[in-house]
């Protein structure tokens, strides 16, 4: 895979992150109503949109990462397992 040899990687000095997971339990109707303009409301893109709105509302300064979506129609809930990165002091 010669094309991969052209990629250069460097470590970023002085920038460290702490990863935290948040679990959001969203009423299923609220989830679907707020993502009605998405063709696939259970896509990661759609879940990230709603989650980012929530984080902005809470003034959470973390960087949103990947989200695992668990739809529970029987419980009328959509559970979102959200990975968040926070800038922290680097330990020397």
N, C-alpha and C positions, 0 to 999 in steps of 0.2 A: 504494500500500500504506500507507494511513493508519495502520494499527495499528503499523507499525514506527516511525512518527514519535514515538510515545509512549515509546519506549525511551530511557533516558538513559545515556550512557557517560561515565565519568571515568577518567583515568589514575591508577594507584595509585603514589603517591610512596614511594620508599624500599624497594620490594619488587621484587627482580630475580631472575630464574631463569636457570639454565643448562640446556639440554636435551641429554641424552645418549641414545644408543641402545645397548641391550644386546641381544645375541642369545643366546637360550636354546635349547639342543638337548635336547629331552625325549624319552626313549625312548617310542615310540608306545603300548606297552602300559601304561606308567606313566601317561601322559597320559589314556588312555581309562578306565583303572581308577579314577583319582582324580576323574574328572568324570562318572562313570556316573550320577549323580543329575540331570544336565542332559539335557533333551530334545535339545539341540543342543550337543554337546561342542566343536564347532568354531566356536561363536559367540564374539564378543569378550567377552561377559560371562563365559563359562566360562573362557576363557583368562586373563582378568584375575583371576579367583578363584584359579587355580592359581599364577599369577605373584605375586600378593600374598602368598600363603602362603610362597612361596620367598623373597621379599624380606623378609618378617617374620623368617623363619628366619635369614637372613643379617644381620639388623639394619640393613638398608639404609633410610636415612631419606628417600629420594627420593619424589616424588609420581608415582604410576603414571598414565600417559596411555594413548594408543591403542596397540593391539597389532595387528601384521600376522601372520597365521597361515599357515604353509606346511606342509601335511601331505605327508609323503613315505613312503607305505607301502612302497615298494621298499627304502628305507634303514631302515625301522622307526624313523623319527624324526618328531617334530613340531618345527619350528623356529618360534620366536617372536621377532619383531623388536619390541622393547619400547621405547617412548619414555618417558623418565624426566625429571622436572623436579627440579632442586635449587636451593634458595635460596642465592644468592650475594650478596656485597657489590656494591652498585650503583656503577658508575663515574660520576663527576660530569663 
